[in-house]
Amino acid sequence: MGRTLVLNRSFRAVAVADWQRALTLVYMGLAEALDEELTPYDFTAWVEASSSWAEPPAGFVRSPRLRLAVPEVIRLVRYDRVPHREVAFSRHNVFARDGHRCAYCGRRRPSEELDLDHVVPKSRGGPHEWTNVVTSCRGCNLRKADKLPDEAGMPLKFKPAKPPWTLLGSLIPHPRESLPQSWRRLIPADA
């Protein structure tokens, strides 16, 4: 089963939820399920509508008494704001920012073969922050050791920077063509 796009009351995308959370929000009356025409349904109406659909895009959840369509999009009933957050500084997010590529050799690797490297080593007072930490493969990390990139003869392939916040961040799959059709008109092109 897929994921569900969550909109605020003003039809702006604010999150992506798993199908269980989406159905729970609709069941509790905190959200409405939306069909392809963006018609809102409360839980009872969604159960009734689900019984007449052949096969919705996100599939069905079945219980002994119900066959319930998984909504691709829900809209929160009372939430108007757009969350404003900063991208958390973490190993996972540094790898995502750098596209799982070593900042020194440029090769893409799986996460388990990557390390974080301080451009200006911590032993030389380098801070542990976005502008000083890069993704590094283990070989390059060992070779550079506690030297500066130019001392090690290992220039950076890119300058590290704090990534800009995008509303849905890494939850939105890329390329955009891989998004469910029902999401495309609801998500800004720069998300």
N, CA, C and O atoms as a DFTB+ gen file, in Angstrom:
764 C
 N C O
     1  1       0.836      -1.186       0.000
     2  2       0.000       0.000       0.000
     3  2       0.868       1.231       0.000
     4  3       1.988       1.244       0.509
     5  1       0.309       2.261      -0.589
     6  2       1.066       3.482      -0.740
     7  2       0.965       4.405       0.443
     8  3       0.512       4.036       1.526
     9  1       1.401       5.608       0.200
    10  2       1.347       6.647       1.212
    11  2       0.266       7.629       0.820
    12  3      -0.201       7.639      -0.319
    13  1      -0.123       8.450       1.771
    14  2      -1.217       9.384       1.578
    15  2      -0.706      10.802       1.746
    16  3      -0.024      11.112       2.723
    17  1      -1.035      11.664       0.795
    18  2      -0.685      13.075       0.875
    19  2      -1.655      13.751       1.838
    20  3      -2.868      13.564       1.741
    21  1      -1.116      14.532       2.760
    22  2      -1.930      15.236       3.760
    23  2      -1.936      16.712       3.425
    24  3      -0.883      17.337       3.299
    25  1      -3.141      17.271       3.281
    26  2      -3.309      18.698       2.992
    27  2      -3.841      19.401       4.228
    28  3      -4.505      18.785       5.062
    29  1      -3.546      20.706       4.347
    30  2      -4.194      21.474       5.402
    31  2      -5.575      21.910       4.912
    32  3      -5.993      21.543       3.814
    33  1      -6.269      22.680       5.718
    34  2      -7.633      23.091       5.366
    35  2      -7.683      23.918       4.094
    36  3      -8.710      23.959       3.417
    37  1      -6.570      24.583       3.762
    38  2      -6.490      25.423       2.571
    39  2      -5.969      24.674       1.345
    40  3      -5.594      25.291       0.348
    41  1      -5.948      23.338       1.426
    42  2      -5.508      22.479       0.322
    43  2      -4.024      22.643      -0.006
    44  3      -3.628      22.474      -1.159
    45  1      -3.199      22.971       0.992
    46  2      -1.750      23.028       0.801
    47  2      -1.144      21.773       1.407
    48  3      -1.512      21.380       2.513
    49  1      -0.221      21.143       0.697
    50  2       0.423      19.924       1.177
    51  2       1.260      20.228       2.414
    52  3       2.067      21.157       2.412
    53  1       1.063      19.437       3.474
    54  2       1.820      19.644       4.705
    55  2       2.575      18.398       5.160
    56  3       3.471      18.504       5.997
    57  1       2.240      17.227       4.634
    58  2       2.913      16.005       5.085
    59  2       2.558      14.848       4.163
    60  3       1.708      14.956       3.279
    61  1       3.236      13.753       4.404
    62  2       2.900      12.478       3.783
    63  2       2.761      11.493       4.929
    64  3       3.633      11.417       5.793
    65  1       1.667      10.738       4.942
    66  2       1.400       9.785       6.024
    67  2       1.264       8.384       5.459
    68  3       0.961       8.205       4.280
    69  1       1.490       7.389       6.310
    70  2       1.207       6.031       5.856
    71  2      -0.312       5.837       5.862
    72  3      -1.037       6.607       6.492
    73  1      -0.782       4.815       5.164
    74  2      -2.225       4.646       4.981
    75  2      -2.949       4.412       6.306
    76  3      -4.105       4.810       6.449
    77  1      -2.287       3.768       7.284
    78  2      -2.942       3.530       8.573
    79  2      -3.221       4.849       9.293
    80  3      -4.308       5.057       9.831
    81  1      -2.223       5.735       9.294
    82  2      -2.391       7.041       9.951
    83  2      -3.469       7.853       9.243
    84  3      -4.289       8.505       9.889
    85  1      -3.463       7.812       7.911
    86  2      -4.459       8.566       7.140
    87  2      -5.870       8.100       7.473
    88  3      -6.753       8.920       7.723
    89  1      -6.086       6.787       7.476
    90  2      -7.422       6.278       7.782
    91  2      -7.812       6.559       9.228
    92  3      -8.982       6.806       9.518
    93  1      -6.844       6.524      10.132
    94  2      -7.135       6.851      11.537
    95  2      -7.592       8.301      11.665
    96  3      -8.549       8.585      12.385
    97  1      -6.921       9.219      10.976
    98  2      -7.322      10.636      11.024
    99  2      -8.731      10.836      10.476
   100  3      -9.506      11.626      11.015
   101  1      -9.059      10.115       9.398
   102  2     -10.406      10.221       8.824
   103  2     -11.424       9.612       9.794
   104  3     -12.479      10.201      10.029
   105  1     -11.123       8.454      10.351
   106  2     -12.023       7.787      11.290
   107  2     -12.305       8.659      12.515
   108  3     -13.433       8.708      13.005
   109  1     -11.262       9.349      13.007
   110  2     -11.413      10.184      14.197
   111  2     -12.073      11.531      13.894
   112  3     -12.325      12.311      14.812
   113  1     -12.354      11.811      12.630
   114  2     -12.982      13.077      12.271
   115  2     -12.013      14.241      12.193
   116  3     -12.441      15.393      12.114
   117  1     -10.719      13.967      12.214
   118  2      -9.712      15.023      12.141
   119  2      -9.345      15.371      10.703
   120  3      -8.701      16.388      10.445
   121  1      -9.763      14.514       9.768
   122  2      -9.462      14.736       8.350
   123  2     -10.598      14.177       7.514
   124  3     -11.405      13.372       7.979
   125  1     -10.638      14.629       6.264
   126  2     -11.585      14.107       5.281
   127  2     -10.793      13.412       4.187
   128  3      -9.732      13.885       3.781
   129  1     -11.309      12.297       3.715
   130  2     -10.702      11.629       2.562
   131  2     -11.159      12.381       1.318
   132  3     -12.306      12.822       1.243
   133  1     -10.263      12.529       0.342
   134  2     -10.610      13.225      -0.897
   135  2     -10.496      12.254      -2.063
   136  3      -9.541      11.483      -2.152
   137  1     -11.480      12.300      -2.955
   138  2     -11.401      11.463      -4.157
   139  2     -10.641      12.214      -5.242
   140  3     -10.071      13.275      -4.986
   141  1     -10.634      11.667      -6.449
   142  2      -9.861      12.275      -7.539
   143  2     -10.338      13.679      -7.900
   144  3      -9.550      14.493      -8.382
   145  1     -11.626      13.971      -7.672
   146  2     -12.163      15.314      -7.956
   147  2     -12.055      16.234      -6.745
   148  3     -12.589      17.342      -6.755
   149  1     -11.361      15.775      -5.697
   150  2     -11.180      16.498      -4.432
   151  2     -12.485      16.681      -3.677
   152  3     -12.628      17.626      -2.901
   153  1     -13.435      15.786      -3.898
   154  2     -14.686      15.775      -3.132
   155  2     -14.369      15.225      -1.747
   156  3     -13.770      14.156      -1.630
   157  1     -14.769      15.950      -0.682
   158  2     -14.462      15.485       0.675
   159  2     -15.474      14.444       1.174
   160  3     -16.667      14.521       0.879
   161  1     -14.968      13.478       1.929
   162  2     -15.801      12.433       2.538
   163  2     -15.410      12.276       3.995
   164  3     -14.226      12.189       4.321
   165  1     -16.424      12.240       4.891
   166  2     -16.115      11.836       6.260
   167  2     -16.010      10.306       6.261
   168  3     -16.185       9.679       5.216
   169  1     -15.730       9.710       7.400
   170  2     -15.469       8.276       7.427
   171  2     -16.663       7.453       6.936
   172  3     -16.497       6.535       6.132
   173  1     -17.846       7.775       7.410
   174  2     -19.043       7.016       7.016
   175  2     -19.275       7.120       5.511
   176  3     -19.566       6.118       4.858
   177  1     -19.150       8.312       4.965
   178  2     -19.340       8.497       3.522
   179  2     -18.241       7.782       2.736
   180  3     -18.501       7.259       1.652
   181  1     -17.013       7.753       3.270
   182  2     -15.908       7.073       2.591
   183  2     -16.139       5.561       2.550
   184  3     -15.855       4.908       1.546
   185  1     -16.654       5.018       3.645
   186  2     -16.974       3.582       3.691
   187  2     -18.030       3.273       2.636
   188  3     -17.908       2.297       1.896
   189  1     -19.058       4.100       2.569
   190  2     -20.139       3.899       1.598
   191  2     -19.624       4.027       0.160
   192  3     -19.943       3.195      -0.690
   193  1     -18.836       5.058      -0.109
   194  2     -18.302       5.262      -1.463
   195  2     -17.376       4.111      -1.851
   196  3     -17.379       3.671      -3.000
   197  1     -16.588       3.627      -0.899
   198  2     -15.643       2.536      -1.173
   199  2     -16.332       1.290      -1.695
   200  3     -15.767       0.556      -2.506
   201  1     -17.548       1.049      -1.235
   202  2     -18.262      -0.170      -1.645
   203  2     -18.636      -0.155      -3.125
   204  3     -18.890      -1.208      -3.709
   205  1     -18.671       1.023      -3.732
   206  2     -19.070       1.111      -5.144
   207  2     -17.889       1.196      -6.117
   208  3     -18.094       1.159      -7.330
   209  1     -16.647       1.311      -5.602
   210  2     -15.487       1.437      -6.474
   211  2     -14.930       0.067      -6.829
   212  3     -14.858      -0.827      -5.987
   213  1     -14.537      -0.082      -8.089
   214  2     -13.975      -1.356      -8.545
   215  2     -12.572      -1.554      -7.955
   216  3     -12.334      -2.538      -7.256
   217  1     -11.671      -0.656      -8.220
   218  2     -10.302      -0.749      -7.699
   219  2      -9.681       0.639      -7.665
   220  3      -9.216       1.128      -8.695
   221  1      -9.663       1.289      -6.494
   222  2      -9.050       2.618      -6.402
   223  2      -7.539       2.515      -6.584
   224  3      -6.966       1.448      -6.368
   225  1      -6.882       3.614      -6.980
   226  2      -5.442       3.576      -7.259
   227  2      -4.586       3.039      -6.110
   228  3      -3.610       2.328      -6.351
   229  1      -4.937       3.369      -4.871
   230  2      -4.119       2.947      -3.724
   231  2      -4.566       1.603      -3.152
   232  3      -3.961       1.113      -2.199
   233  1      -5.602       1.005      -3.709
   234  2      -6.055      -0.310      -3.250
   235  2      -7.063      -0.244      -2.120
   236  3      -7.532       0.827      -1.735
   237  1      -7.379      -1.412      -1.604
   238  2      -8.354      -1.553      -0.520
   239  2      -7.701      -2.147       0.713
   240  3      -6.713      -2.878       0.637
   241  1      -8.292      -1.805       1.861
   242  2      -8.011      -2.480       3.118
   243  2      -9.278      -3.274       3.400
   244  3     -10.389      -2.759       3.274
   245  1      -9.098      -4.541       3.785
   246  2     -10.271      -5.389       4.021
   247  2     -10.277      -5.892       5.454
   248  3      -9.239      -6.211       6.035
   249  1     -11.474      -5.950       5.997
   250  2     -11.697      -6.582       7.290
   251  2     -12.856      -7.555       7.072
   252  3     -13.418      -7.583       5.977
   253  1     -13.230      -8.348       8.067
   254  2     -14.356      -9.264       7.857
   255  2     -15.658      -8.562       7.434
   256  3     -16.497      -9.162       6.763
   257  1     -15.820      -7.300       7.826
   258  2     -17.076      -6.596       7.525
   259  2     -16.948      -5.445       6.542
   260  3     -17.958      -4.962       6.031
   261  1     -15.733      -4.997       6.267
   262  2     -15.540      -3.800       5.445
   263  2     -14.538      -4.033       4.322
   264  3     -13.609      -4.834       4.427
   265  1     -14.769      -3.301       3.256
   266  2     -13.779      -3.155       2.193
   267  2     -13.642      -1.646       2.022
   268  3     -14.547      -0.980       1.518
   269  1     -12.502      -1.121       2.448
   270  2     -12.318       0.323       2.533
   271  2     -11.192       0.763       1.606
   272  3     -10.083       0.233       1.669
   273  1     -11.482       1.731       0.751
   274  2     -10.454       2.273      -0.149
   275  2      -9.432       3.051       0.665
   276  3      -9.788       3.777       1.593
   277  1      -8.174       2.896       0.317
   278  2      -7.109       3.688       0.944
   279  2      -7.075       5.032       0.229
   280  3      -6.877       5.074      -0.985
   281  1      -7.265       6.134       0.957
   282  2      -7.238       7.443       0.288
   283  2      -5.823       7.838      -0.122
   284  3      -4.877       7.670       0.648
   285  1      -5.686       8.357      -1.322
   286  2      -4.381       8.870      -1.761
   287  2      -4.137      10.270      -1.204
   288  3      -2.992      10.691      -1.043
   289  1      -5.232      10.990      -0.910
   290  2      -5.130      12.357      -0.400
   291  2      -6.172      12.537       0.701
   292  3      -7.320      12.117       0.555
   293  1      -5.760      13.166       1.807
   294  2      -6.699      13.573       2.846
   295  2      -6.478      15.048       3.139
   296  3      -5.425      15.614       2.845
   297  1      -7.510      15.655       3.731
   298  2      -7.413      17.074       4.096
   299  2      -7.753      17.208       5.562
   300  3      -8.809      16.760       6.008
   301  1      -6.850      17.829       6.315
   302  2      -7.103      18.059       7.732
   303  2      -8.245      19.046       7.888
   304  3      -8.327      20.031       7.153
   305  1      -9.119      18.787       8.835
   306  2     -10.338      19.585       8.998
   307  2     -10.065      20.917       9.684
   308  3     -10.691      21.921       9.346
   309  1      -9.134      20.944      10.647
   310  2      -8.941      22.160      11.435
   311  2      -7.568      22.802      11.305
   312  3      -7.342      23.849      11.911
   313  1      -6.664      22.242      10.563
   314  2      -5.281      22.726      10.528
   315  2      -5.077      23.660       9.347
   316  3      -5.249      23.251       8.199
   317  1      -4.706      24.926       9.616
   318  2      -4.517      25.937       8.571
   319  2      -3.062      26.229       8.256
   320  3      -2.728      26.598       7.130
   321  1      -2.198      26.067       9.244
   322  2      -0.807      26.497       9.082
   323  2      -0.023      25.568       8.158
   324  3      -0.429      24.444       7.866
   325  1       1.097      26.081       7.720
   326  2       2.082      25.273       7.007
   327  2       3.256      25.154       7.966
   328  3       3.799      26.170       8.400
   329  1       3.664      23.918       8.310
   330  2       4.745      23.800       9.287
   331  2       6.034      24.415       8.755
   332  3       6.407      24.207       7.600
   333  1       6.702      25.167       9.608
   334  2       7.997      25.746       9.230
   335  2       9.052      25.099      10.110
   336  3       9.094      25.316      11.321
   337  1       9.879      24.321       9.498
   338  2      10.938      23.639      10.224
   339  2      12.224      23.781       9.448
   340  3      12.233      24.145       8.272
   341  1      13.288      23.491      10.123
   342  2      14.582      23.448       9.467
   343  2      14.948      21.996       9.269
   344  3      14.488      21.127      10.010
   345  1      15.757      21.734       8.292
   346  2      16.217      20.379       8.062
   347  2      17.128      19.996       9.224
   348  3      18.088      20.705       9.526
   349  1      16.826      18.877       9.872
   350  2      17.638      18.423      11.000
   351  2      19.022      18.005      10.507
   352  3      19.160      17.355       9.471
   353  1      20.026      18.387      11.260
   354  2      21.389      17.986      10.936
   355  2      21.570      16.562      11.453
   356  3      21.613      16.331      12.662
   357  1      21.676      15.614      10.529
   358  2      21.849      14.208      10.896
   359  2      22.649      13.505       9.810
   360  3      22.776      14.007       8.693
   361  1      23.175      12.360      10.143
   362  2      23.934      11.541       9.205
   363  2      23.093      11.253       7.963
   364  3      23.548      11.447       6.836
   365  1      21.866      10.789       8.180
   366  2      20.954      10.477       7.081
   367  2      20.747      11.684       6.165
   368  3      20.784      11.548       4.943
   369  1      20.529      12.863       6.751
   370  2      20.263      14.054       5.949
   371  2      21.506      14.584       5.233
   372  3      21.393      15.164       4.153
   373  1      22.686      14.392       5.819
   374  2      23.915      14.778       5.113
   375  2      24.081      13.875       3.892
   376  3      24.392      14.354       2.801
   377  1      23.873      12.562       4.077
   378  2      23.959      11.635       2.935
   379  2      22.946      12.023       1.860
   380  3      23.269      12.017       0.672
   381  1      21.722      12.361       2.271
   382  2      20.680      12.752       1.307
   383  2      21.080      14.043       0.582
   384  3      20.938      14.139      -0.637
   385  1      21.576      15.026       1.323
   386  2      22.005      16.294       0.707
   387  2      23.075      16.048      -0.356
   388  3      23.056      16.664      -1.422
   389  1      24.004      15.146      -0.055
   390  2      25.127      14.887      -0.953
   391  2      24.816      13.805      -1.988
   392  3      25.688      13.429      -2.771
   393  1      23.596      13.309      -1.996
   394  2      23.207      12.302      -2.980
   395  2      23.971      10.995      -2.820
   396  3      24.191      10.281      -3.798
   397  1      24.379      10.674      -1.586
   398  2      25.141       9.453      -1.300
   399  2      26.433       9.383      -2.122
   400  3      26.905       8.298      -2.462
   401  1      26.997      10.552      -2.435
   402  2      28.254      10.629      -3.195
   403  2      29.362      11.142      -2.285
   404  3      29.160      12.051      -1.479
   405  1      30.515      10.549      -2.432
   406  2      31.692      10.999      -1.693
   407  2      32.068      12.397      -2.198
   408  3      32.153      12.627      -3.404
   409  1      32.290      13.313      -1.273
   410  2      32.649      14.687      -1.632
   411  2      34.048      14.788      -2.215
   412  3      34.406      15.826      -2.772
   413  1      34.850      13.730      -2.101
   414  2      36.232      13.762      -2.576
   415  2      36.409      13.025      -3.903
   416  3      37.019      13.567      -4.825
   417  1      35.890      11.804      -4.018
   418  2      36.066      11.046      -5.272
   419  2      34.818      11.099      -6.152
   420  3      34.884      10.775      -7.338
   421  1      33.683      11.505      -5.583
   422  2      32.451      11.647      -6.357
   423  2      31.675      10.363      -6.584
   424  3      30.631      10.384      -7.234
   425  1      32.165       9.236      -6.059
   426  2      31.466       7.963      -6.272
   427  2      30.277       7.805      -5.343
   428  3      30.342       8.141      -4.160
   429  1      29.185       7.285      -5.902
   430  2      27.973       7.009      -5.131
   431  2      28.143       5.651      -4.455
   432  3      28.639       4.698      -5.056
   433  1      27.721       5.583      -3.193
   434  2      27.836       4.351      -2.408
   435  2      26.589       4.159      -1.557
   436  3      25.874       5.121      -1.280
   437  1      26.321       2.917      -1.137
   438  2      25.231       2.706      -0.173
   439  2      25.613       3.300       1.193
   440  3      26.796       3.446       1.501
   441  1      24.625       3.634       1.988
   442  2      24.859       4.283       3.293
   443  2      25.848       3.539       4.161
   444  3      26.671       4.154       4.839
   445  1      25.775       2.202       4.145
   446  2      26.657       1.434       5.029
   447  2      28.131       1.504       4.625
   448  3      28.999       1.060       5.377
   449  1      28.418       2.055       3.446
   450  2      29.805       2.214       2.999
   451  2      30.271       3.668       3.072
   452  3      31.324       4.015       2.537
   453  1      29.487       4.511       3.731
   454  2      29.806       5.936       3.807
   455  2      30.066       6.374       5.247
   456  3      29.585       5.767       6.204
   457  1      30.839       7.444       5.362
   458  2      31.110       8.081       6.649
   459  2      30.854       9.573       6.501
   460  3      30.684      10.086       5.395
   461  1      30.832      10.253       7.633
   462  2      30.819      11.714       7.630
   463  2      32.259      12.174       7.796
   464  3      33.023      11.569       8.547
   465  1      32.627      13.232       7.105
   466  2      33.972      13.788       7.234
   467  2      33.866      15.279       7.512
   468  3      33.060      15.984       6.905
   469  1      34.687      15.742       8.435
   470  2      34.782      17.176       8.717
   471  2      35.813      17.773       7.778
   472  3      36.981      17.386       7.819
   473  1      35.406      18.701       6.938
   474  2      36.311      19.342       5.982
   475  2      37.481      19.959       6.738
   476  3      38.638      19.667       6.431
   477  1      37.199      20.794       7.706
   478  2      38.209      21.259       8.654
   479  2      38.072      20.311       9.842
   480  3      37.068      20.358      10.553
   481  1      39.062      19.453      10.066
   482  2      38.936      18.434      11.112
   483  2      38.581      19.010      12.481
   484  3      38.975      20.123      12.830
   485  1      37.828      18.222      13.243
   486  2      37.455      18.648      14.592
   487  2      38.703      18.908      15.434
   488  3      38.711      19.791      16.292
   489  1      39.761      18.127      15.180
   490  2      41.013      18.313      15.939
   491  2      41.638      19.678      15.677
   492  3      42.495      20.131      16.436
   493  1      41.204      20.333      14.598
   494  2      41.709      21.674      14.269
   495  2      40.645      22.744      14.489
   496  3      40.749      23.858      13.975
   497  1      39.637      22.394      15.250
   498  2      38.594      23.359      15.601
   499  2      37.442      23.446      14.610
   500  3      36.633      24.370      14.696
   501  1      37.348      22.519      13.682
   502  2      36.252      22.522      12.714
   503  2      34.926      22.206      13.377
   504  3      34.834      21.268      14.169
   505  1      33.899      22.981      13.061
   506  2      32.598      22.767      13.694
   507  2      31.859      21.557      13.103
   508  3      32.110      21.150      11.969
   509  1      30.956      21.002      13.891
   510  2      30.102      19.892      13.455
   511  2      28.786      20.513      12.971
   512  3      27.797      20.552      13.703
   513  1      28.797      21.001      11.712
   514  2      27.635      21.687      11.149
   515  2      27.601      21.477       9.634
   516  3      28.551      20.970       9.037
   517  1      26.481      21.879       9.033
   518  2      26.224      21.651       7.607
   519  2      27.375      22.099       6.709
   520  3      27.728      21.398       5.761
   521  1      27.963      23.259       6.999
   522  2      28.972      23.828       6.093
   523  2      30.359      23.219       6.258
   524  3      31.276      23.574       5.518
   525  1      30.530      22.299       7.227
   526  2      31.837      21.690       7.453
   527  2      31.808      20.160       7.406
   528  3      32.849      19.520       7.553
   529  1      30.653      19.579       7.209
   530  2      30.537      18.120       7.197
   531  2      30.071      17.662       5.821
   532  3      29.130      18.216       5.253
   533  1      30.751      16.633       5.292
   534  2      30.412      16.092       3.978
   535  2      30.355      14.567       4.047
   536  3      30.847      13.948       4.990
   537  1      29.743      13.988       3.028
   538  2      29.726      12.542       2.865
   539  2      31.071      12.111       2.299
   540  3      31.609      12.747       1.392
   541  1      31.609      11.022       2.843
   542  2      32.895      10.525       2.382
   543  2      32.866       9.003       2.352
   544  3      32.330       8.370       3.262
   545  1      33.443       8.415       1.306
   546  2      33.581       6.959       1.307
   547  2      34.687       6.619       2.305
   548  3      35.497       7.480       2.650
   549  1      34.725       5.393       2.760
   550  2      35.690       5.014       3.799
   551  2      37.142       5.195       3.332
   552  3      37.998       5.637       4.098
   553  1      37.407       4.848       2.064
   554  2      38.777       4.990       1.553
   555  2      39.240       6.428       1.577
   556  3      40.347       6.719       2.031
   557  1      38.403       7.334       1.092
   558  2      38.776       8.758       1.080
   559  2      38.881       9.308       2.498
   560  3      39.752      10.131       2.784
   561  1      38.005       8.861       3.375
   562  2      38.032       9.338       4.753
   563  2      39.338       8.933       5.426
   564  3      39.935       9.735       6.145
   565  1      39.787       7.702       5.204
   566  2      41.056       7.246       5.783
   567  2      42.242       7.994       5.173
   568  3      43.186       8.361       5.873
   569  1      42.179       8.213       3.861
   570  2      43.275       8.902       3.165
   571  2      43.414      10.358       3.623
   572  3      44.526      10.846       3.825
   573  1      42.295      11.037       3.782
   574  2      42.338      12.443       4.189
   575  2      42.770      12.574       5.650
   576  3      43.497      13.503       6.006
   577  1      42.323      11.646       6.491
   578  2      42.642      11.648       7.926
   579  2      42.287      12.991       8.556
   580  3      41.175      13.484       8.370
   581  1      43.218      13.588       9.300
   582  2      42.901      14.878       9.945
   583  2      43.607      16.039       9.263
   584  3      44.081      16.971       9.912
   585  1      43.667      15.956       7.920
   586  2      44.266      17.042       7.132
   587  2      43.156      17.882       6.504
   588  3      41.998      17.468       6.448
   589  1      43.533      19.056       6.039
   590  2      42.631      19.868       5.225
   591  2      42.605      19.256       3.825
   592  3      43.571      18.597       3.440
   593  1      41.539      19.447       3.052
   594  2      41.482      18.846       1.717
   595  2      42.684      19.169       0.837
   596  3      43.188      18.279       0.152
   597  1      43.167      20.438       0.835
   598  2      44.304      20.768      -0.035
   599  2      45.614      20.177       0.490
   600  3      46.515      19.888      -0.297
   601  1      45.733      19.993       1.801
   602  2      46.919      19.336       2.362
   603  2      46.980      17.865       1.943
   604  3      48.061      17.314       1.734
   605  1      45.813      17.239       1.825
   606  2      45.729      15.830       1.447
   607  2      45.704      15.650      -0.070
   608  3      45.736      14.521      -0.559
   609  1      45.646      16.763      -0.821
   610  2      45.538      16.681      -2.276
   611  2      44.197      16.120      -2.713
   612  3      44.105      15.410      -3.714
   613  1      43.159      16.444      -1.955
   614  2      41.816      15.922      -2.210
   615  2      40.803      17.068      -2.247
   616  3      40.085      17.281      -1.270
   617  1      40.732      17.804      -3.351
   618  2      39.780      18.920      -3.406
   619  2      38.335      18.417      -3.350
   620  3      38.017      17.331      -3.834
   621  1      37.486      19.224      -2.758
   622  2      36.058      18.899      -2.680
   623  2      35.411      18.993      -4.056
   624  3      35.752      19.876      -4.843
   625  1      34.485      18.090      -4.351
   626  2      33.739      18.113      -5.608
   627  2      32.618      19.160      -5.546
   628  3      32.122      19.603      -6.581
   629  1      32.227      19.548      -4.337
   630  2      31.182      20.559      -4.142
   631  2      31.399      21.218      -2.783
   632  3      32.049      20.654      -1.903
   633  1      30.853      22.405      -2.627
   634  2      30.963      23.129      -1.364
   635  2      29.771      22.738      -0.476
   636  3      28.622      22.871      -0.898
   637  1      30.031      22.263       0.735
   638  2      28.905      21.879       1.596
   639  2      28.117      23.101       2.060
   640  3      28.690      24.141       2.385
   641  1      26.801      22.958       2.084
   642  2      25.923      24.044       2.516
   643  2      24.719      23.456       3.231
   644  3      24.385      22.283       3.060
   645  1      24.087      24.275       4.018
   646  2      22.857      23.851       4.678
   647  2      21.790      23.709       3.594
   648  3      21.582      24.637       2.813
   649  1      21.112      22.560       3.534
   650  2      20.111      22.399       2.481
   651  2      18.901      23.284       2.731
   652  3      18.519      23.513       3.879
   653  1      18.302      23.780       1.659
   654  2      17.088      24.578       1.853
   655  2      15.950      23.666       2.283
   656  3      15.874      22.519       1.844
   657  1      15.084      24.154       3.121
   658  2      13.921      23.384       3.558
   659  2      12.916      23.329       2.425
   660  3      12.536      24.358       1.867
   661  1      12.494      22.140       2.092
   662  2      11.354      21.990       1.196
   663  2      10.267      21.373       2.039
   664  3      10.535      20.496       2.860
   665  1       9.074      21.809       1.850
   666  2       7.963      21.453       2.720
   667  2       7.893      19.969       3.004
   668  3       7.747      19.564       4.157
   669  1       7.996      19.159       1.977
   670  2       7.846      17.731       2.185
   671  2       9.169      16.994       2.155
   672  3       9.214      15.772       2.288
   673  1      10.243      17.745       1.979
   674  2      11.567      17.171       2.077
   675  2      11.755      15.888       1.300
   676  3      11.301      15.755       0.164
   677  1      12.415      14.968       1.918
   678  2      12.739      13.717       1.236
   679  2      11.570      12.753       1.168
   680  3      11.721      11.654       0.634
   681  1      10.424      13.121       1.683
   682  2       9.263      12.232       1.600
   683  2       8.687      12.173       0.196
   684  3       8.020      11.201      -0.157
   685  1       8.933      13.195      -0.606
   686  2       8.401      13.224      -1.964
   687  2       9.365      12.500      -2.882
   688  3      10.522      12.903      -3.005
   689  1       8.905      11.434      -3.532
   690  2       9.807      10.717      -4.430
   691  2      10.142      11.540      -5.663
   692  3       9.331      12.337      -6.137
   693  1      11.342      11.336      -6.170
   694  2      11.760      11.996      -7.405
   695  2      12.176      10.924      -8.371
   696  3      12.726       9.929      -7.899
   697  1      11.987      11.004      -9.624
   698  2      11.500      12.188     -10.316
   699  2      10.012      12.415     -10.068
   700  3       9.290      11.516      -9.638
   701  1       9.581      13.619     -10.344
   702  2       8.198      14.020     -10.118
   703  2       7.203      13.104     -10.818
   704  3       6.081      12.928     -10.342
   705  1       7.605      12.517     -11.948
   706  2       6.710      11.637     -12.704
   707  2       6.333      10.392     -11.901
   708  3       5.345       9.728     -12.215
   709  1       7.117      10.073     -10.863
   710  2       6.798       8.898     -10.054
   711  2       5.736       9.190      -8.991
   712  3       5.280       8.276      -8.304
   713  1       5.343      10.452      -8.854
   714  2       4.280      10.798      -7.905
   715  2       2.947      10.240      -8.380
   716  3       2.703      10.166      -9.584
   717  1       2.076       9.846      -7.445
   718  2       0.726       9.472      -7.869
   719  2       0.072      10.638      -8.613
   720  3       0.276      11.800      -8.263
   721  1      -0.697      10.324      -9.614
   722  2      -1.364      11.351     -10.432
   723  2      -2.168      12.311      -9.558
   724  3      -2.190      13.514      -9.818
   725  1      -2.825      11.788      -8.530
   726  2      -3.664      12.627      -7.669
   727  2      -2.855      13.644      -6.865
   728  3      -3.423      14.625      -6.386
   729  1      -1.554      13.441      -6.705
   730  2      -0.716      14.375      -5.947
   731  2      -0.163      15.492      -6.809
   732  3       0.084      16.588      -6.305
   733  1       0.037      15.250      -8.081
   734  2       0.808      16.180      -8.928
   735  2       0.250      17.590      -8.965
   736  3       1.017      18.553      -8.955
   737  1      -1.042      17.732      -9.008
   738  2      -1.607      19.088      -9.073
   739  2      -1.637      19.769      -7.713
   740  3      -1.907      20.966      -7.619
   741  1      -1.359      19.004      -6.657
   742  2      -1.432      19.529      -5.295
   743  2      -0.080      19.886      -4.696
   744  3      -0.009      20.552      -3.663
   745  1       0.996      19.442      -5.345
   746  2       2.329      19.692      -4.819
   747  2       3.044      20.680      -5.719
   748  3       3.125      20.468      -6.929
   749  1       3.567      21.762      -5.144
   750  2       4.297      22.733      -5.957
   751  2       5.490      22.071      -6.643
   752  3       6.078      21.137      -6.097
   753  1       5.844      22.537      -7.811
   754  2       6.931      21.947      -8.593
   755  2       8.263      22.010      -7.863
   756  3       9.140      21.188      -8.131
   757  1       8.447      22.973      -6.933
   758  2       9.729      23.095      -6.238
   759  2       9.780      22.324      -4.926
   760  3      10.739      22.471      -4.169
   761  1       8.769      21.502      -4.640
   762  2       8.772      20.722      -3.383
   763  2       9.668      19.515      -3.518
   764  3       9.803      18.737      -2.573
